[in-house]
Amino acid sequence: MWSYNGPSNNQCWLKTSAAGGSTPISSVTSGTVPARAPTPAPPTFACSAPLGAVAGSGAVVCNRSVPFSTLGMSQFNQSQCTTQPSDADIAAAVALAKTADVAIVNVAQSSTEGYDRDTLSLGARQDRLVEQVAAACPNTIVVVRCPGAVLMPWKDKVKAILVQFLPGQASGTALASLLFGDANPGAKLPVSFPAAENQTWLSSTAMWPGAPQPGTAEPRFVATYSEELEMGYRWFDARGEVPLWEFGAGLSYTTFGFSGLAAAATGVSCTVTNTGALHGAEVAQLYIGFPDASGEPPKLLRGFEKVALEPGASVVARFNLTDRDLSIFDVVSRGWVKQRGEFKVFVGSSSRKLPLAGSFVVA
């Protein structure tokens, strides 16, 4: 199966077949072909796989996506394919949730090469779907698929949230294993999730999208990186802001305890114990606070170790430190300079859950 690039250059590219898998060829091939009729528009939406009928209403519950627009190379405008349930969809979902012991709501947001999101919101309709289903069924689980941080105004109204980010083709099997407890989640957030759209270090147009530059043939902007080192969790810490979910956060079906901190300039160690009733994995995280004179953010991630433990079992997590870990980049000498003084040490399960604290001194 080939992807047609339009009448401008009549170019085709090999892509996966409609039936799945790849088209077998002897080598990667591209070339030109005579012009042909444009690809037909996508068919009108139809609920081909209803999730269930709502008794007495004549309605069915199914996923609905608005039609998308092709943009050459078989790409499409992601803003036009995010699931946006209609009023009828929400009403049917709520009616079905009232009859269920557990409700699982799938929501999504996406972006792609050449098209970035213009909001962190999942959309008013998806948020309303979650809130109304949660009100109808006390045991509501929300599964979120997203390219990065999203807003969750309904966070405190649901029993569980599972963020899959951008999963692959086996995501359904993985999701079922987690929801039914066949597997224990042990992942951590690689980014901070803000609590509001404006909770960000990008606080001026000079920072983003930048100041327009006069006298150029086409619009040009120059961005000023005045946030310096205060990005992500470092900004939240430096400004005392409370995120929706902090960097490194993640829950499990079991619990873990941290103890026995030992800290030195060459390394840090602690004991991690599975204090719950199920097998699980924890990611112990080491953060370092530099001496005040260095001008660094309050704390910086300097190591992490994932440990899998049976109930009641313990293991010693070790984090080796090098001179580079205790150095900052000096713009004058254009090199790394090891800092002197007291370094603070924090160990725990996320950037905000750090039960162990200590220090060491570099003379």
N, C-alpha and C positions, 0 to 999 in steps of 0.2 A: 504494500500500500504506500502511496506517495503523497506528500503534502505539496499542494500547488501554491506558488507564491504570487499569483496574480498576473494580469496582463502587462504589467510594467516591464517585466523581464522574462516572463514565461519560464520560470525556473521551477524544478521539482526537487524534492529531497526525500530520501528514504525515511519511513517512520514505521512504527509497529502496526501490525495488521489489526483489522477490526475484530477478528476472532481471538486475539490475544497472541502473545509471543512475538517473534520477529520474522520478517520476511527473509528467507535464506538467499544470500548472494555471495559471490566469491570475493568481493571487495566493496568498500564504501564507495558509493557512486553518487555523483550529482551531474546535472547537465541541463540542457534546454530542450523544450518540447514545443510544438505548435500550440497556439492559443486554443483554449477550449472554453466551454460554457462555465460560468462560475458555479461553485458548490451550492446546491440548494439550501435554502434556509432551514434551520432546525425545525422539527415537527412541533406542532402545538402540544403544550403540556397535557399529559394524561396520567392519571394515577394507575400505573400498570401493576404496582405491587402494594395494594392497600395494607396497612398495618392492622386494621381491625375495624369492624363496623360498630357504630354507636347505636345501641338499641333504641328504636322508636323515632330516631331522627332522620334516618335515611342517608346520613353522612358517613364518610369513611375517613380514617386518619392516614395521611401519607405525606411524604416529603414533597415540597413544591419549590422549584427553582424557576425564576423568570428567564426568558430566552436570552442567549448571549449573542454578541456581535463578533464575527471573525475579523481578525486583524492581520491576515497574511501569515504564512508559515504555520497555519492552523493554531495560532495563539488566539486568545480571546480576552475581552475586557472583564477582569475579575470582579469589577464592581457590579456587573450584571449577572453574576452567577451565584452570589451568596444567597443561601436559603432565606427567604423572607415569607413566613407563613401569612396566609390571608386571615381575615376575621373568622371565616368559616373553619379554617384549619385549627385556629386557637380554640374556638368553641368546641369542636369535635374532640380535640386533645384533652380539654378540661373535663368533658363529659366522660371520656374513657378513663381518665385518671381517678375520678371519683369511685370507680368500681375496682381499682387495682390496689394491691398491697404495696407495690413499689412502682414508681414511674421513672423512666430513664429518658431524659430530654437531650437531644443532640443539637448543638448550636455550632456555628462556624463563621469564620472570617478569613479572608485570603488576600494575597497580593502576588504579583508575578514580576518577572523581568520587564521593565519599562512601565510598570504601573504600581505605584505605592499607595497605601491606604491614606486617606485624608482624615481619618478619625480612629480612635482606639475603641469606639463603641461597636458592639455586635449588631446594633440597629434596634430601634424602638420596638419593632414587632417581635424580634427574637427575645429581647428582654421581657416583653409582656407575656410571651409564651411561657417562659420559665417561671415568672412570678405567679401567673394564674394556675399553672399546673401544680406548683408547690403549695398554693393555697388549697387546692383540691385534694392533694395527696401528701400527707406529712412525710412520707419516705420518698423524697424526690432526689434523684441523682442527676447531675448535669455533666455531660461529656462535651468538652470544648476542643475544637480543632482550629488552630490559629497559627499564623506565621511568627507571632511574637506576643507581646503583652496586649491584653484586652481588658476593658472595664467590666466589672461584675457587680452591678448595683444590687443584685439579689443574693449576694454571697451568704448573708446570715439567715436566709429564708430556706435554704436547702440543706439536706443531710450530708451530701458529699459532692465534691467537684473533682473530675478527672481531666487533666489537660494532656492531650495527645500531641499538641503542636501540629506538625505536618507528617502524619504517619504514612507508611508504605502500604502495599497491596495486602499485606497480612495483618493489617491493623484490626480487622474484625475479630480474628482469632485471639490476638493479644488482649483486646478489650474484654472479650467474654471471659478469658482466663482471670483477669483482674477483678471483674465485677462479681464472678462466682467464687472468688477466693482460691482458685487453683494455683494462682501465682500471687506473690506479695509485692506490691509496688515498692520500689526503692530508689526512684529517681528524684532529682532535685532541680529546681528552677535555675536555668542559666542566666536569667534576667530578672530584674525587679518589675513587679506589676504595680503601676501607680493606682491610687485610689480615685483620681480625677484626671480629666483630660489635661488640665493645666499644671499638674504636679510634675514638673520637669525642669531640668537645668537650662533648657532653651527658653530664656525669659525675654528676649528682644528680637526684633527683626534683623538687627545687625548680626546676631548669632545665626539665625535661620529665618528666611532663606538667604540673608545677606543684604548688603547695601548695594543698590544699583550703581554702576560705574558709568559716568557720562563720557560722551565722545567716542563711543564704540559703535560699530556698524550694526550690531545686533545686541539685544539686552544681555548684559553680563552682570553678575553679582559676586561680591567678595564677602565671604563669611568670616567673622571674627570669633576665634575660639577662646572667648574670655572665661569659659568654664574651667579651663586649664585641666587640673587633675580630678575635678569634681564631676564625675560621670557615673551613672548607674548607682549601685549601692553606696559608693563613696559620696555622692551628692546627698543622698538621703541621710547618711550618717552625719556629714558636715553641717547640714542645715537643720537637723533634728526633725526631719519629716518622717511620717509613718506611712509606709507603702501599704497597698492592699495585700500583696504577698512579697516578702523580701527575697532577695537573691539567696539561692541555696536552700529555699524552703521545700519541704516535701514530707508527706506523712506515710505511715505504714500501718499494717494490721496488727503490729506488735509495738512495743515501746523499748526505748534504749536509755541507759544511764551512762554518764561520764564521770570518771574519778581518776585520782592518782596522777595529777599533772606534774611533769618534770620538765623544766625549761632551761636551756642554755643557748649560747650563741651558735653552737654547732648543731643543735637539733632540739625538738620537742617531742614528748611522748605522753600518752595517757591511756587509761583502760576504758574500753567500751564494753558494756554488758547488755545483753538482751534481757530486759526486765519483764517482758510479756510472756504470752503463752504460745506464740507461734514462731516458726522459723522466719527470719527476715534479714534484710541487709540495711545497714546504715552507712552514710557517708560522713565521716568525721572531718571537720574543716578547721584549718589553722589560719588565724588572722593575726597579723603583727601590727602593733602601733609604734610608729617611729618616734624618736625623741622630738620634743616640741620644736626645737630649733631647725629641724629639717624641712618644715613647712609641708609635710605630707598630709593626706586625709587622715581621719581618726584611726582607721584600720584598713589593712590591705590583705587580701587572700594570698597566702604563701604556701599552701599545701592542702591536699585532701586525700583521704584514703577510704575506699569502700570495703567494708567488712561484712561477711555473711555469718550469722550466728544462730545456733539452736537456742531454744528457751533456756535461760539461766546461764548460758555460756558467756565467757569473757575473752577478750583479746587485747593485746597492747598495740595501739596504733602509733606509728613512728613517723615523724616528719623531719627529714634532714634539711639543714639550712646551710647555704653557702654565702660567701662574701657578697655575691651578686644580690642575694635575697635581702641583705642588710645595707644595700647601696641605693643611691639616687643618681639620676643622670644630671651632670653639671653642664649647663649650656656654654659656660666660659671655657672650660678645659675640654669640652666635648668628649666626656668619658664618664664612667661610673665611679662614684666616690663612696666608699664605705663610711657609714655614719657612726659617731661615737656618742655614748650616753646610755640612758635607760630605755630599753625596748619593752613594750607591753605585749603580753601574749594572751590570746583568747582562743578557746577550743569549744566546739559544739556542733549542732546539727544544721545551723544556718547562720547567715550574717547577723541575725537578731536574736537567736537562741544560742547563747554562749555561756554555759554554766561554769566553765573552768576559766580562771583568770590568774595570771602570774606575770613575771617579768624576769629579765636578765640584763646585765650591763656589759657593754662593749667599752673597754678602757681606752 
